[in-house]
Amino acid sequence: MKEELAELLIVTARFLDYPDRTFFEECSNIDVYLKKYISSEELQKEMSQRLMPLFSLELKELQELYVETFDYKEKTGLYLTAQELGDSRRRGDALIRLQRLIADLGFEKVGIELTDYIPMLMELLAVAPENEEIRHLKRRLAYAIHRIFSQVSSSNPYFQIFDSLMTHVFEAPSSEEIARLLNEREEADLDELPYPMIYR
């Protein structure tokens, strides 16, 4: 993968993770942060404009926006196999295969998130050597990210992150590919969760 696209994946993966205080302080000077991780000045400027609205919010507001965007709605959840399979029992097997792929590539999962956590898989995509399995993972992520992108309002600051990914990194899936994957999904009973979430 081109170095510039790998850098973009790493940066956007960080911004799609839950915004704790460490993250907020680390990224508070967005231009310094981008200069550290993205070599292209043109891409630095573009991402600065895209990400700046996130930093017009206080930390608690950003956390609430994150939970509302990604934790409340099944269609915008940040888990690859959930985007692909919904509530299907096949998710367990899919997670095991992903864990095996990560191990076979010489990496290991860190943190408490499930193996199919999309920001983590984006980081894997950025650093793993290109092969057929990685190309297949990229297509799977393209489908999931495109699906989330189609559900996030353009007025939501997180919209810009998905727009940048679909503009620079991922190719939109074909209508045939979308139809095939939708046929494999098992929908959750409710889109809106019936209980309050506790901010992490």
C-alpha positions in Angstrom: 0.0 0.0 0.0 1.3 3.5 -0.8 2.9 5.2 2.2 0.5 8.2 2.0 -2.6 5.9 2.2 -1.1 3.9 5.0 -0.5 7.1 6.9 -4.1 8.2 6.3 -5.3 4.8 7.6 -3.3 5.1 10.8 -4.5 8.6 11.5 -8.2 8.0 10.7 -8.1 4.8 12.8 -7.0 6.8 15.8 -9.8 9.3 15.3 -12.4 6.4 15.0 -11.4 5.1 18.4 -13.2 6.2 21.5 -12.0 9.8 22.4 -10.6 9.5 25.9 -8.7 12.3 27.6 -5.3 11.1 26.5 -6.5 11.1 22.9 -8.0 14.6 23.3 -4.8 16.1 24.8 -2.5 14.3 22.3 -4.5 15.6 19.3 -5.4 19.0 20.7 -3.1 20.7 18.3 -4.4 19.0 15.2 -1.9 20.5 12.8 1.1 19.3 14.8 -0.4 15.9 15.1 -1.0 15.6 11.4 2.4 16.8 10.5 3.9 14.1 12.8 2.0 11.3 11.1 1.3 12.4 7.5 4.1 13.3 5.2 2.1 14.9 2.4 1.5 18.6 3.1 -1.6 18.6 0.8 -3.1 15.7 2.7 -2.2 17.4 6.0 -4.2 20.5 5.1 -7.2 18.5 3.8 -7.4 16.4 7.0 -6.9 19.4 9.2 -10.1 20.9 7.6 -11.9 17.6 7.9 -11.0 16.9 11.5 -11.2 20.5 12.9 -15.0 20.3 13.7 -14.3 17.4 16.2 -12.1 19.8 18.2 -14.8 22.5 18.4 -16.4 20.2 21.0 -15.5 19.7 24.6 -14.3 16.2 25.5 -17.6 15.1 27.1 -19.5 16.4 24.0 -17.2 14.5 21.7 -17.6 11.3 23.8 -21.4 11.7 23.7 -21.3 12.2 19.9 -19.1 9.1 19.5 -21.5 6.9 21.5 -24.5 8.3 19.7 -22.9 7.8 16.3 -21.3 4.4 16.7 -22.8 2.6 19.8 -26.5 3.4 19.5 -27.2 2.3 16.0 -26.5 -1.2 14.5 -25.9 0.2 11.0 -23.0 2.4 12.1 -21.3 0.0 14.5 -17.5 -0.3 14.1 -17.3 -4.0 13.9 -16.6 -5.7 10.5 -18.4 -9.0 11.0 -21.4 -7.3 12.4 -21.6 -5.1 9.3 -21.2 -8.2 7.1 -23.4 -10.7 9.0 -25.6 -8.8 11.4 -26.7 -11.0 14.3 -25.8 -14.2 12.5 -24.3 -17.0 14.6 -21.7 -17.2 11.8 -20.0 -14.2 13.4 -18.2 -16.4 15.9 -16.5 -18.4 13.1 -15.7 -15.2 11.2 -14.0 -13.7 14.3 -11.9 -16.9 14.7 -10.8 -16.7 11.1 -9.9 -13.0 11.5 -7.8 -13.8 14.6 -6.0 -16.6 12.7 -5.3 -14.1 9.8 -3.8 -11.6 12.3 -1.6 -14.3 13.9 -0.5 -15.7 10.5 0.6 -12.2 9.5 2.8 -12.0 12.6 0.7 -9.6 14.6 -1.4 -9.9 17.7 -4.5 -8.1 18.9 -4.1 -5.6 21.7 -6.7 -4.0 23.9 -10.2 -5.1 24.9 -12.0 -4.7 21.6 -13.2 -7.7 19.5 -10.9 -8.9 16.7 -13.1 -7.3 14.0 -12.9 -3.8 15.5 -12.6 -1.7 12.3 -10.1 0.9 13.5 -7.8 -1.9 14.6 -8.2 -3.6 11.2 -7.4 -0.4 9.4 -4.1 -0.2 11.3 -3.4 -3.8 10.3 -4.1 -2.9 6.7 -1.7 0.0 6.9 1.3 -2.0 8.1 0.8 -5.6 6.8 2.6 -6.7 3.7 0.3 -6.8 0.6 -0.9 -10.3 -0.3 -4.2 -11.9 -1.4 -5.6 -12.1 2.1 -4.9 -8.4 2.8 -6.4 -7.4 -0.5 -9.5 -9.4 0.4 -9.6 -7.8 3.9 -9.4 -4.4 2.2 -12.5 -5.2 0.1 -14.3 -6.3 3.2 -13.4 -3.1 5.0 -14.5 -1.1 1.9 -17.9 -2.6 2.1 -18.3 -2.0 5.9 -16.9 1.5 5.8 -19.1 2.4 2.8 -22.1 1.0 4.6 -21.4 3.2 7.7 -20.6 6.2 5.5 -24.1 5.9 3.9 -25.7 6.0 7.3 -23.8 8.9 8.9 -25.3 12.3 8.4 -23.2 14.8 6.5 -23.7 17.3 9.4 -22.0 14.8 11.7 -18.3 15.7 12.2 -17.4 12.0 11.8 -18.8 12.0 8.3 -15.6 13.7 7.1 -13.5 10.8 8.3 -15.5 8.3 6.2 -15.6 10.6 3.3 -11.8 10.8 3.3 -11.5 7.1 3.5 -13.8 6.5 0.6 -12.1 9.3 -1.4 -8.5 8.2 -0.8 -8.3 4.6 0.4 -11.3 2.4 -0.4 -13.2 1.7 -3.6 -16.9 1.7 -3.2 -18.4 -1.8 -3.5 -20.4 -2.6 -6.6 -24.2 -2.9 -6.5 -23.8 -6.7 -7.0 -21.4 -7.0 -4.2 -23.7 -5.0 -1.9 -26.7 -7.1 -2.8 -24.7 -10.4 -2.2 -23.5 -9.3 1.2 -26.9 -8.0 2.2 -28.4 -11.4 1.5 -26.0 -12.9 4.0 -27.0 -10.5 6.9 -29.3 -11.3 9.8 -30.7 -8.0 11.1 -30.9 -7.2 14.7 -34.4 -7.0 16.3 -34.1 -3.2 17.0 -32.1 -0.5 15.4 -32.3 1.9 18.3 -31.1 0.2 21.5 -33.8 0.1 24.2 -31.5 1.0 27.1 -29.1 3.9 28.0 -25.4 3.6 27.3 -22.8 4.5 30.0 -20.0 6.6 28.6 -16.8 4.8 28.9 
